[in-house]
Amino acid sequence: EGRGREIPRFLRRPVEANDIIRRDYKAQPYDGAATLFKAELYAWNHPNAHDGWLDLVKDGLEIRPIPGRHFEIVKPPHVEVLARELSDCLERAQANAMDSIVAFDKAS
């Protein structure tokens, strides 16, 4: 909205969209590593609701706690923490990618 664009219909009601996705999508194992940005406060009664990721991510799952509840972490003030954590992860991934490229060049 801030850019003068209309919000797509499916994003206007994210809870309903997530329910449809959750019902119809079957997650597949992932052979790489991943990072989960997890709300520190639980939106549901099950504190381990996201533990299924541990079974899907085969090369290690890093969990980064973000203050707030599930739907709050993308809103101020918690989104600032999420942004810092995401920036850190992206910087680390870029550094690792560069290290791999340098190691490949030296091996060639």
GIGIGI-V836077 format. One record per backbone hydrogen bond with DSSP energy under -1.0 kcal/mol. CO is the residue of the C=O (numbers start at 1). NH is the residue of the N-H. E is the energy in kcal/mol with one decimal. If there is no record, write none. Layout:
# GIGIGI-V836077
CO NH E
CO NH E
This chain:
# GIGIGI-V836077
1 4 -1.9
8 11 -1.3
9 12 -1.1
13 17 -2.1
14 18 -2.8
15 19 -2.0
16 20 -2.0
17 21 -2.5
18 22 -3.2
19 23 -1.9
20 24 -2.1
21 25 -2.5
30 58 -3.1
32 59 -2.1
34 62 -2.8
36 64 -3.1
38 66 -2.6
46 49 -1.6
48 51 -1.9
50 53 -1.9
51 54 -1.5
52 56 -1.1
53 57 -2.6
56 30 -3.3
60 34 -2.0
62 36 -3.3
64 38 -1.9
66 40 -2.8
68 41 -2.6
69 72 -1.3
69 73 -1.3
72 75 -2.1
75 79 -1.5
77 80 -1.0
78 82 -2.1
79 83 -2.7
80 84 -2.1
81 85 -2.6
82 86 -2.7
83 87 -2.6
84 88 -2.4
85 89 -2.2
86 90 -2.6
87 91 -2.7
88 92 -2.3
89 93 -2.4
90 94 -2.5
91 95 -2.3
92 96 -2.4
93 97 -2.2
94 98 -2.3
95 99 -2.4
96 100 -2.1
97 101 -2.1
98 102 -2.6
99 103 -2.5
100 104 -2.3
101 105 -2.5
102 106 -2.3
103 107 -1.7
104 108 -1.3
